[in-house]
Amino acid sequence: MQQFPFGVVIHGGAGDLARYSTTNRLSEAEVFLSQLVDSLYTSLDQGASALDVVTQAATALEDSGLFHAGKGSSPTSAGYVELDASIMEGNTLRAGSVAAVREVRNPILAARHVMESTNHVLMVGAEADALARNAGLETVDTSWFSPCDVSAGAWQVPDNSSTGTVGAVALDVKGNLCAATSTGGTLYKRAGRVGDSPIIGAGTYARNTVAAVSCTGVGEYFIRESAAYQVCSRVQLLGENILAASGYVMSQIDKLGGSGGMIAIDSRGAFAMPYSTTGMYRAARNSVGNRIVACL
């Protein structure tokens, strides 16, 4: 059986990471991302599916408490956490997502359950929480969450640049592409607000033989640009390479007044990690020898 090039890219969000310059958060995040990307690469090398690898990645990022997703999420304007996530596999274009869930420990697992065990793509709010509970997924109460800015000692009054999302894209040895994205949203976001992370085509998209994309930033702008889908379309229809396609979409988001970043990997294992903020937590490794771990 033919073995394809393979690789994995992960991110922990783009934003004003300079606010962590007087803390150890950047070095702590780099150590975490470095270990995680190597573990994910090893799984791919041993034949793991891209779907399992992006699930593993997003779950680890959610549980780390280092990023504005999962454990590290901050409360909304109403004082409670609302979480969003999505996942998509490029072979059959199956996808699943959840939005505004409050009890699920790992929203990415709930999104995958929606994809694999229902006829739906997007479930929201209390019914999404109930679906996850009934599926046996682990739930938590408010005491489990620990906003990452507080724990890092860099808490500030947030603005539109204070965003956070985690994500992963992978290409496995069978040529399958997958993408996953999870978020707690912008800091102190308005209760009920949903950004691009659970929106297939905006924050997450994957198509075999083309690319897989996960976005981070001010989601309203990524939704307006159909950012993740547009990257894949430019690769597929215009023949652009992954660097050019993702860079162009980020430039269009900038023109709208938005900011953020994205990670992408194509069917040959080439990857891109453009961002327009002061930094983006990111790591990548592929089978042709490229490896990057960085924050700024």
C-alpha positions in Angstrom: 0.0 0.0 0.0 1.3 3.4 -0.9 2.4 5.6 2.1 1.8 9.3 1.7 3.9 12.1 3.2 2.4 13.0 6.5 2.4 15.7 9.1 0.6 17.6 11.8 0.2 21.3 12.8 -1.2 22.6 16.0 -2.0 26.1 17.4 -3.0 27.5 20.7 -4.4 30.8 19.5 -3.2 34.1 18.0 -3.3 37.4 19.8 -1.3 39.9 21.8 1.1 37.4 23.3 3.4 40.3 24.3 1.3 40.6 27.4 3.0 37.4 28.7 6.5 38.9 28.3 6.9 39.3 32.1 5.7 35.8 32.9 7.0 32.3 32.0 3.9 31.5 29.9 5.6 31.7 26.5 8.4 29.3 27.5 5.8 27.0 29.3 3.7 26.9 26.1 6.6 26.2 23.9 7.6 23.2 26.0 4.1 21.9 25.9 3.6 22.4 22.2 7.0 20.8 21.4 6.2 17.7 23.4 2.7 17.5 22.0 3.7 17.9 18.3 6.3 15.2 18.6 3.9 12.8 20.2 1.3 13.5 17.5 3.9 13.0 14.8 4.9 9.6 16.3 1.3 8.5 16.3 1.0 9.4 12.6 4.3 7.6 11.8 2.9 4.5 13.5 -0.2 4.6 11.3 -2.7 6.6 13.3 -5.5 8.2 11.4 -5.6 12.0 10.9 -9.0 12.0 12.6 -7.6 10.4 15.8 -4.6 12.7 15.8 -6.5 16.0 15.5 -8.8 14.7 18.2 -5.9 13.8 20.4 -4.3 17.2 19.8 -7.4 19.2 20.5 -8.2 17.2 23.7 -4.7 17.8 25.0 -4.8 21.5 24.2 -8.2 21.8 25.9 -7.0 20.1 29.0 -3.7 22.0 29.3 -5.2 25.2 30.8 -2.6 27.2 28.9 -5.0 28.5 26.2 -8.4 30.1 25.9 -10.1 26.8 25.3 -11.4 24.0 27.5 -10.0 24.3 31.0 -8.3 27.7 30.3 -11.5 29.4 29.1 -12.7 32.6 30.7 -16.3 33.5 31.7 -18.7 35.3 29.5 -20.4 38.6 30.3 -22.9 36.6 32.2 -20.3 35.0 34.4 -20.1 31.5 33.0 -18.1 29.7 30.4 -19.5 28.9 26.9 -17.4 26.6 24.7 -17.4 25.9 21.0 -15.7 23.3 18.8 -15.8 21.6 15.4 -14.1 18.8 13.6 -14.1 17.7 9.9 -12.5 14.9 8.0 -11.6 15.3 4.4 -12.4 11.9 3.0 -16.2 12.0 3.1 -16.5 15.6 4.2 -18.2 14.5 7.4 -18.3 17.3 10.1 -19.6 17.9 13.5 -19.7 20.9 15.9 -21.0 22.2 19.1 -21.6 25.8 20.3 -22.3 27.4 23.7 -21.8 24.2 25.7 -21.2 24.7 29.4 -20.7 21.3 30.9 -18.6 19.2 28.6 -15.0 18.8 29.6 -13.8 18.3 26.0 -16.0 20.0 23.4 -14.0 18.5 20.6 -15.2 15.0 21.7 -18.8 16.3 21.7 -18.2 17.7 18.2 -16.8 14.3 17.0 -19.8 12.6 18.6 -22.2 14.8 16.6 -20.3 13.9 13.4 -20.1 10.2 14.0 -23.3 9.4 15.8 -26.0 11.8 14.6 -27.4 13.1 11.3 -26.5 16.6 12.3 -23.5 18.9 11.9 -24.1 21.6 14.6 -25.7 21.2 18.0 -25.9 24.1 20.5 -26.5 25.0 24.1 -28.2 22.8 26.6 -29.2 20.2 24.1 -25.6 19.8 23.0 -24.6 19.3 26.7 -27.4 16.7 27.1 -26.2 14.9 24.0 -22.7 14.7 25.3 -23.9 13.5 28.7 -26.0 10.8 27.2 -23.0 9.7 25.1 -21.0 9.2 28.3 -18.6 12.1 27.8 -17.1 13.6 30.9 -18.8 16.7 32.3 -17.4 19.3 34.7 -18.7 22.1 36.9 -17.6 25.7 36.9 -14.9 25.0 39.5 -12.9 23.0 36.9 -12.2 26.1 34.7 -9.2 28.2 35.4 -8.9 31.2 33.0 -5.4 31.1 31.5 -4.7 34.8 31.8 -5.4 34.7 35.5 -3.2 31.7 36.1 -0.4 33.3 34.0 -0.5 36.5 36.1 -1.2 38.6 33.0 -4.8 39.4 33.5 -6.0 42.6 31.9 -9.2 44.2 30.7 -9.7 42.5 27.4 -10.4 44.1 24.0 -11.0 42.7 20.6 -7.4 41.5 20.3 -7.8 39.2 23.4 -8.9 36.1 21.6 -8.1 32.4 22.0 -8.6 29.2 20.2 -6.8 25.9 19.8 -6.7 23.7 16.8 -5.0 21.0 14.8 -4.7 19.8 11.2 -3.2 16.5 10.1 -2.4 14.5 7.0 -2.0 10.8 7.7 -0.1 8.0 5.8 -3.2 7.1 3.8 -3.6 10.6 2.5 -6.5 11.6 4.7 -6.8 15.2 5.9 -8.6 16.3 9.0 -9.0 19.5 11.0 -10.3 20.3 14.5 -10.8 23.6 16.4 -12.0 24.4 19.9 -12.4 27.7 21.8 -13.7 29.4 24.9 -14.1 32.5 22.7 -12.9 36.1 23.2 -12.2 37.2 26.7 -15.4 38.2 28.5 -17.3 37.7 25.3 -21.0 38.5 25.3 -23.1 35.5 26.5 -24.6 33.7 23.6 -22.0 35.0 21.1 -20.6 32.4 18.7 -17.5 33.0 16.6 -16.0 31.0 13.7 -14.7 28.0 15.6 -17.8 25.8 15.4 -18.7 27.0 11.9 -17.6 24.6 9.2 -16.0 26.6 6.4 -15.2 29.5 8.6 -13.0 28.2 11.4 -12.5 24.6 10.3 -12.4 22.9 6.9 -10.8 19.8 5.4 -10.9 18.1 2.0 -8.8 15.2 0.8 -6.3 15.9 -2.0 -6.5 19.7 -1.1 -5.9 20.9 2.5 -7.1 21.1 6.1 -7.4 24.4 7.9 -8.0 25.6 11.5 -8.4 29.3 12.3 -8.0 31.5 15.3 -8.7 35.2 15.9 -11.7 37.5 16.0 -14.2 35.1 14.6 -16.7 37.5 13.1 -14.2 38.4 10.4 -13.3 34.8 9.6 -17.0 34.0 9.2 -17.4 36.9 6.8 -14.5 35.6 4.7 -15.5 31.9 4.9 -11.8 31.7 5.8 -11.0 28.0 6.1 -13.1 27.1 3.0 -11.6 29.9 1.0 -8.0 28.7 1.7 -9.0 25.2 0.4 -10.8 26.7 -2.6 -7.8 28.8 -3.6 -5.6 25.7 -3.5 -8.1 23.5 -5.4 -9.4 25.9 -8.0 -6.5 28.4 -8.5 -3.7 26.0 -7.9 -2.1 28.2 -5.3 0.3 26.7 -2.8 -0.7 26.5 0.9 1.4 29.5 1.9 0.0 31.8 -0.8 -3.6 30.7 -0.2 -3.5 31.1 3.5 -1.5 34.4 3.3 -4.0 35.9 0.9 -7.0 35.0 3.1 -5.3 36.5 6.2 -4.6 39.7 4.2 -8.3 40.0 3.3 -9.3 39.5 7.0 -6.8 42.3 7.9 -8.5 44.6 5.3 -11.8 44.1 7.0 -10.3 45.2 10.3 -9.9 41.7 11.7 -6.9 39.9 13.2 -5.8 36.4 14.0 -4.1 33.5 12.3 -4.6 30.0 10.9 -2.8 26.8 10.4 -3.0 24.7 7.2 -1.6 21.6 5.7 -1.9 20.3 2.2 -2.0 16.9 0.6 1.8 16.8 0.3 2.5 17.6 3.9 3.5 21.2 3.3 2.1 23.6 5.9 1.5 27.2 6.6 1.0 29.2 9.9 0.3 32.9 9.0 -0.9 35.3 11.6 -1.4 39.1 11.8 -1.1 39.6 15.6 2.1 39.9 17.8 2.2 36.1 18.1 0.5 32.8 17.7 1.2 29.6 19.7 2.1 27.1 17.0 4.0 23.9 16.2 4.4 21.7 13.2 6.2 18.6 12.0 6.1 16.7 8.8 7.7 13.6 7.3 10.0 15.5 5.0 12.0 16.9 7.9 10.3 20.2 8.7 9.7 21.0 12.4 8.8 24.4 13.9 7.8 25.4 17.5 7.2 29.0 18.2 5.1 31.7 19.9 6.2 35.1 18.7 
